[in-house]
Amino acid sequence: MKTYWRSIDELANPQELRRQEVREESKQKSMLLKGDKELNSASRRDFLKTFGFSLAAASIVASCKRPVEKAIPYLVKPDEITPGMANYYASSYFDGNEYASIIVKVRDGRPIKIEGNTLSSISQGGTSARIQASVLNLYDDARFKGPLKNGEEITWEKADGEVAATLSKVKGSKVVLLSSTIISPSTQKIIQKFAEKQGNVEWIQYDPVSASGILQATKKSFGSAFIPDYRFGKAKVVVSFGADFLGSWLSTVEYTKAYTAARSLQDGRKEMLRHYQFEAGMTLSGSNADVRFPIKPSEEGAIVLALYNEIAKAKGATVFSGAKSSVDISELAKELLEHPKQSLVISGSNDENIQLLINGINELLGNYGETIGLDRPLLTKQGVDADADRLLADLKAGNVKALLVWNANPVFDHPKGKEFAESIKKVGLTVSFAERKDEISAVCQYILPETNYLETWNDLEPKAGVFSLAQPTIAPIFNARPVQETLLKWAGEPQKHRDFIQNFWKENQFAAQKEVADFRRFWDKSLQRGVYETALESKSAYSSDGLSQAASQIKGAASGIEVVLYESIAIGNGKYANNPWLQELPDPVAKISWDNFAAVPVAYAEENGLKNEDVISVNGLELPVFIQPGQAKDTISVALGYGREVSGKVGDKTGKNMYPFVITENGSRQYFLTGVKVEKVQGKIFELAISQTHYSMEGRPIARETTLADYIKNPVSGNEKEAEDLAKAVTLYKEPEYNGHHWGMAVDLNSCTGCGNCAIACQAENNIQVIGKEQVRNRRIMHWIRIDRYYSENPENPKVSFQPVMCQHCGNAPCENVCPVAATPHSEEGLNQMAYNRCVGTKYCINNCPYRVRRFNWFQYVKNDKFDFNSNSDLGRMVLNPDVTVRSRGVVEKCSMCVQRIQEKKLKAKLEGRPVVEGEIKTACAQSCPGNAIVFGDLLNPESRISKLLKDERNYHLLEELHTLPSVSYLTKVRNEKA
Amino acid sequence: MNIEKRGFINSQNTKPSGMKKPSLNLTVIQRFKLVFAVFILSLLAFSALPVSAFSQDDSDEMIDDRSHQEDVKRGERFFKGLLPKDRRFESCVSCHVLTPSGEQINWNPSAIDIAKKFADKDFSDFQAAVMQPNGKKMEASHKNFTIEDTDLKTVKAYLDDLAINGTPKIGPTVNQIVLFLVLGLLITLALLDLIFFKKIKYRFISVFVLLLGLLFQVKMVSEAAIKLGRSQNYAPDQPIKFSHKVHAGDNRIDCKYCHTTAEYGKSAGIPAMELCMNCHVLVREGARSGKFEIAKVVEANENKTPVEWVRVHNLPDHVFFSHAQHVGIGKVDCKQCHGPVQEMDILKQNADLSMGWCINCHRQTKVNFKDNAYYDNYMKLHDQIKSGKLDTVRAVNIGANDCMRCHY
């Protein structure tokens, strides 16, 4: 049996870690007692206050009358609305970075939950944590309440008039529209109309973390700049150079869907995609890779070149000389050559030269047209880095007479943000269309807020020929207006955005098809499905232009320490830093929330005497240290997107802004910095909200794994203990009997990538409260589903396992027996129930739960100024799911297997007089899982998917030896290592 | 024996035997009187408090138009039937009550309703409405009216004043608290007598009073505690004098004609205003209510302002209840929970909506097990029915009383 370890501390000395944990606990307790002492020495005033309060409370209770509640009917009841029942609308999410087709759950006029749209060929029903959390952005206190001019309120008419007047004055001189990538065909048309009317308009698309390198490389290789369509599902071997395609690179939901499907061993599959990852920091993709090479970012070019040469040699193509590779890639090249047309080589680098070599490799391997499609390029990132630099030069030179900023924030996320801020102030007319507070709108004259994506119509084209529609699911909450309407107005064609889109679709998409004759029907169908696809043919042909020049420009590895900048899973590029759900989502690998940190290699920390939470100065910027197993030698990884200055009460001043570390090289921004000076800041400690040591499983074999070779030989391999435990199973208790249903869940560890989508989906569905950094540090995080991360083997390059753990709904639940008030009994359908109103908060159940999945409400987290997050404002509370109780202080809570969804679907089946259909009920975590790792169903139904998974040889229960009889089971992880 | 002993102690002291502390000079009756007087005084002080607070408010207000104020006063007296002295017709207030409440419905529009309706209308409109009634019911009751214009003007002034200031507030009833305090007093006295005074000859009387008082207090507290959050028989006044008796009883309209979503929705649904108009587009006058109440429905539709009904059945937030499950699937008759609605002029909450009430019903209710294919899953129970082990399946057998059926 492998030994797993959770952190470097534990690997070194598990007993010491446990001792430390106990010390920490007693420290907290003593702090609680200290608090009491202070209360005892309270002044007479405090006594009087308390006394007065209790008197008032007593008199209120004595004269307690229930408030008169009103029941106000509709004047005219809309047909589709039944009060108390949810409606679902197809829509689309795109924030300038990530795309997904979604289904929005609307309860009594309020969008409260996002689900994936299974009809979409791109997101296929999956979402990411950020997409799940996007519903909370709608109810963000930092949103602008109406148009502003220099901070003063202004009416739309007046603002329109003033801006239009200024624009006509500067007609002919340069006006710049700076936006994020815009993939809406109708919006592009609107911008074109505006540009035609205004004359000299330059439209610049800007991505904070761009794909500039890929765009420039494809321009040379194929004649036009585009991002190819990567088809992970068709690949047998995937080699990724620093591209975190499961976490943050381009279209992660799509890639995760395809990747996990290609690695699934369910339904008797015996094949798996093999994944090689070259990277510096431990990313989500790296932690899922079968073979991982920790490298410095500056080494990447030479390795790619060596790989190209090795393959070119075999294929008889030209070989280039260049810098020497630090890694022996001959085996890898051999394997790639064994899988022509079935391999996929990608790089996350923004260096055009590296991307050109990658294109060369894929061409030699025959991957174009097979694993890399050219007919449906991905359109979600179109920003070319040089454009932003040119804009800055223009601004400085005073060439720009008016600047319109839409969903772009270079003041924060451009390396020269400060210069942007200074030069923008000098522009004659500056207009920001920002939806919520950001750094650039703080320096703009006019703020003409745009509506949230859930409040507007839109059409999107994330991939060529793949269209998707967005529809409003709520009337605009604030006095905001879609930018499209604003631009149409300024272009002299004022009209409703919806009418424009409809007409646009009538002229384009509808006219181009022949299946539906009536536009109304075509529109309704597309709107209902949310997606519409057309057939396209590839026109691109590969040419090796520029390849030799690229090879000659590849540099060798740099010396010294390198800082690697990455987008974190939760915060991404920092746009939604004010979203408390995302801030509290622990990083999947480091398990840290509420801050970014410097991830340093284990050996480096040892050499320099660094501990977690020490502070180092990196080129003068002080950062907290986190020792990250698997971090490449001489590298330090730090997340982008933190350190916002103007974002709102939650996002401001969390972490440090790393964008100034980004350098521009070869026309593109490079997200690593070489030759960095690092010093330890003596005697300084920065506390991090690390949740890694929260939940110790004390070294028991809980995350099981095997290799593909062993699995094919013996499907039980890695899971031998299951039979052993079952043989010993005896109990004194009567085993529970189930009549109608027995709900259960299976988690395929081979499909779980650890992305954290389930945690946020659960948070949105079940009204889970955000508790803040300090309480997370106190190990009180409320997430009902946590994703445990375990390391094994070599700390310099460990193997990583992810394991989502939620309430196991034990048949022999240890928590149920110890509750003195019977607040947590067992249901007839196998659920371990939790009756909040019965709970008195003894916490016996928490102490007796071997899985550590119960959470205690240490404080009142709702309507409490001490916890000033979304639940402390009426606006933020609009996101609450009315079907789930908001728990108050002093009660225990835990996963309920989304009992509200079970009940809803059972009720539907009963009303329709039919049994519950398999797959009809889905828990929040299972529904939008991009890896399809979680399966929920009825264990009593022999035909159900879960019953079949339970018969899989890989199936096991957590801590089976305790005979708790969990309803949740796990399937062994299988690594596709080379034998 | 006691007296002898005491005398003995006294005689031991050299002081005169008649010497006692002054307070002990009072007889038992005197002492009771004293305590009672203190009690009454404190009660008076309490009841006077709100009064003085109100009067202070009034004095703060600047009154410019003295004659207007006099008009209002005259109007009030006229409205209440004190003016004119030789009045031959009934007082206004006898029909148009100031504080609409009580078990029985008063079909006539209340004073405040009228005041609000005519607040922004001219006197001539008001006069026309009073003197030239256009409904049958109103014609009958207003036919003997002989009112001077000047008097009617003062009535209008009074009603306008009412529309702004509202009906006089009624102080909170303190019966229960007074009773509780009196009992406390009795207990204290009984205790004092038992330990110190020992004036009552038979100790069992004091003990009896003490125990009875305590028992009664416990009963009051526990009853009040159980009632917290419950509101059986709650029958609030509604903004429209809508009578379920007239609609569901006399006219036999099916419950689900108005409460449309009862069979498939979570809530039974309060009918949209347009639904009322299905009938009331024609029915504009009630036999007892006249035109006034129905006019409110019509106006609500015309003004696009829905009526703000007072919600009668309020379940706590942590309870999930679905009408679909009970009405649609369980086929429970509406009356079983809501009582004889067809006999209620003012709708009141019939059941106490306590958890015990829910659970008891779940224990007794038989499940329609054979006819709904949903229950095909329950193979074991079907087998037990076949083999005769089980005669009927009740809701409780399939988990209706699990916590997470209603609480999640």
HADDOCK unambig.tbl for C-alpha pairs under 7 A between the chains (distance, minus, plus):
assign (segid A and resid 66 and name CA) (segid B and resid 229 and name CA) 6.75 0.50 0.50
assign (segid A and resid 68 and name CA) (segid B and resid 310 and name CA) 6.81 0.50 0.50
assign (segid A and resid 69 and name CA) (segid B and resid 310 and name CA) 5.95 0.50 0.50
assign (segid A and resid 69 and name CA) (segid B and resid 311 and name CA) 5.37 0.50 0.50
assign (segid A and resid 70 and name CA) (segid B and resid 308 and name CA) 6.02 0.50 0.50
assign (segid A and resid 70 and name CA) (segid B and resid 309 and name CA) 5.62 0.50 0.50
assign (segid A and resid 70 and name CA) (segid B and resid 310 and name CA) 4.61 0.50 0.50
assign (segid A and resid 70 and name CA) (segid B and resid 311 and name CA) 5.13 0.50 0.50
assign (segid A and resid 71 and name CA) (segid B and resid 308 and name CA) 6.06 0.50 0.50
assign (segid A and resid 71 and name CA) (segid B and resid 309 and name CA) 5.12 0.50 0.50
assign (segid A and resid 71 and name CA) (segid B and resid 310 and name CA) 5.84 0.50 0.50
assign (segid A and resid 71 and name CA) (segid B and resid 311 and name CA) 5.16 0.50 0.50
assign (segid A and resid 72 and name CA) (segid B and resid 306 and name CA) 6.54 0.50 0.50
assign (segid A and resid 72 and name CA) (segid B and resid 307 and name CA) 6.32 0.50 0.50
assign (segid A and resid 72 and name CA) (segid B and resid 308 and name CA) 4.88 0.50 0.50
assign (segid A and resid 72 and name CA) (segid B and resid 309 and name CA) 6.02 0.50 0.50
assign (segid A and resid 73 and name CA) (segid B and resid 270 and name CA) 5.68 0.50 0.50
assign (segid A and resid 73 and name CA) (segid B and resid 271 and name CA) 6.35 0.50 0.50
assign (segid A and resid 73 and name CA) (segid B and resid 272 and name CA) 5.21 0.50 0.50
assign (segid A and resid 73 and name CA) (segid B and resid 273 and name CA) 6.94 0.50 0.50
assign (segid A and resid 73 and name CA) (segid B and resid 306 and name CA) 6.36 0.50 0.50
assign (segid A and resid 74 and name CA) (segid B and resid 272 and name CA) 4.66 0.50 0.50
assign (segid A and resid 74 and name CA) (segid B and resid 273 and name CA) 6.47 0.50 0.50
assign (segid A and resid 74 and name CA) (segid B and resid 306 and name CA) 6.66 0.50 0.50
assign (segid A and resid 75 and name CA) (segid B and resid 272 and name CA) 5.10 0.50 0.50
assign (segid A and resid 75 and name CA) (segid B and resid 273 and name CA) 4.64 0.50 0.50
assign (segid A and resid 75 and name CA) (segid B and resid 274 and name CA) 5.90 0.50 0.50
assign (segid A and resid 75 and name CA) (segid B and resid 301 and name CA) 6.92 0.50 0.50
assign (segid A and resid 75 and name CA) (segid B and resid 304 and name CA) 6.71 0.50 0.50
assign (segid A and resid 75 and name CA) (segid B and resid 306 and name CA) 5.71 0.50 0.50
assign (segid A and resid 76 and name CA) (segid B and resid 272 and name CA) 5.63 0.50 0.50
assign (segid A and resid 76 and name CA) (segid B and resid 273 and name CA) 6.49 0.50 0.50
assign (segid A and resid 76 and name CA) (segid B and resid 274 and name CA) 5.62 0.50 0.50
assign (segid A and resid 77 and name CA) (segid B and resid 272 and name CA) 5.81 0.50 0.50
assign (segid A and resid 82 and name CA) (segid B and resid 265 and name CA) 6.60 0.50 0.50
assign (segid A and resid 83 and name CA) (segid B and resid 267 and name CA) 6.99 0.50 0.50
assign (segid A and resid 84 and name CA) (segid B and resid 266 and name CA) 5.79 0.50 0.50
assign (segid A and resid 84 and name CA) (segid B and resid 267 and name CA) 6.75 0.50 0.50
assign (segid A and resid 85 and name CA) (segid B and resid 265 and name CA) 6.96 0.50 0.50
assign (segid A and resid 85 and name CA) (segid B and resid 266 and name CA) 6.90 0.50 0.50
assign (segid A and resid 739 and name CA) (segid B and resid 378 and name CA) 5.39 0.50 0.50
assign (segid A and resid 739 and name CA) (segid B and resid 380 and name CA) 6.04 0.50 0.50
assign (segid A and resid 739 and name CA) (segid B and resid 381 and name CA) 6.91 0.50 0.50
assign (segid A and resid 740 and name CA) (segid B and resid 377 and name CA) 5.32 0.50 0.50
assign (segid A and resid 740 and name CA) (segid B and resid 378 and name CA) 4.31 0.50 0.50
assign (segid A and resid 827 and name CA) (segid B and resid 399 and name CA) 6.95 0.50 0.50
assign (segid A and resid 827 and name CA) (segid B and resid 402 and name CA) 5.59 0.50 0.50
assign (segid A and resid 828 and name CA) (segid B and resid 398 and name CA) 6.87 0.50 0.50
assign (segid A and resid 828 and name CA) (segid B and resid 399 and name CA) 5.26 0.50 0.50
assign (segid A and resid 833 and name CA) (segid B and resid 403 and name CA) 6.67 0.50 0.50
assign (segid A and resid 833 and name CA) (segid B and resid 404 and name CA) 6.01 0.50 0.50
assign (segid A and resid 835 and name CA) (segid B and resid 403 and name CA) 6.18 0.50 0.50
assign (segid A and resid 835 and name CA) (segid B and resid 407 and name CA) 6.37 0.50 0.50
assign (segid A and resid 884 and name CA) (segid B and resid 408 and name CA) 5.50 0.50 0.50
assign (segid A and resid 885 and name CA) (segid B and resid 318 and name CA) 5.63 0.50 0.50
assign (segid A and resid 885 and name CA) (segid B and resid 408 and name CA) 5.87 0.50 0.50
assign (segid A and resid 900 and name CA) (segid B and resid 408 and name CA) 6.88 0.50 0.50
assign (segid A and resid 907 and name CA) (segid B and resid 325 and name CA) 6.58 0.50 0.50
assign (segid A and resid 909 and name CA) (segid B and resid 374 and name CA) 6.33 0.50 0.50
assign (segid A and resid 910 and name CA) (segid B and resid 329 and name CA) 6.63 0.50 0.50
assign (segid A and resid 910 and name CA) (segid B and resid 374 and name CA) 5.36 0.50 0.50
assign (segid A and resid 911 and name CA) (segid B and resid 328 and name CA) 6.72 0.50 0.50
assign (segid A and resid 911 and name CA) (segid B and resid 329 and name CA) 5.90 0.50 0.50
assign (segid A and resid 913 and name CA) (segid B and resid 372 and name CA) 4.96 0.50 0.50
assign (segid A and resid 913 and name CA) (segid B and resid 373 and name CA) 5.05 0.50 0.50
assign (segid A and resid 913 and name CA) (segid B and resid 374 and name CA) 5.39 0.50 0.50
assign (segid A and resid 914 and name CA) (segid B and resid 372 and name CA) 6.96 0.50 0.50
assign (segid A and resid 914 and name CA) (segid B and resid 373 and name CA) 4.66 0.50 0.50
assign (segid A and resid 914 and name CA) (segid B and resid 374 and name CA) 4.39 0.50 0.50
assign (segid A and resid 915 and name CA) (segid B and resid 373 and name CA) 5.94 0.50 0.50
assign (segid A and resid 915 and name CA) (segid B and resid 374 and name CA) 3.95 0.50 0.50
assign (segid A and resid 915 and name CA) (segid B and resid 375 and name CA) 6.78 0.50 0.50
assign (segid A and resid 915 and name CA) (segid B and resid 376 and name CA) 6.69 0.50 0.50
assign (segid A and resid 915 and name CA) (segid B and resid 377 and name CA) 6.76 0.50 0.50
assign (segid A and resid 916 and name CA) (segid B and resid 374 and name CA) 6.81 0.50 0.50
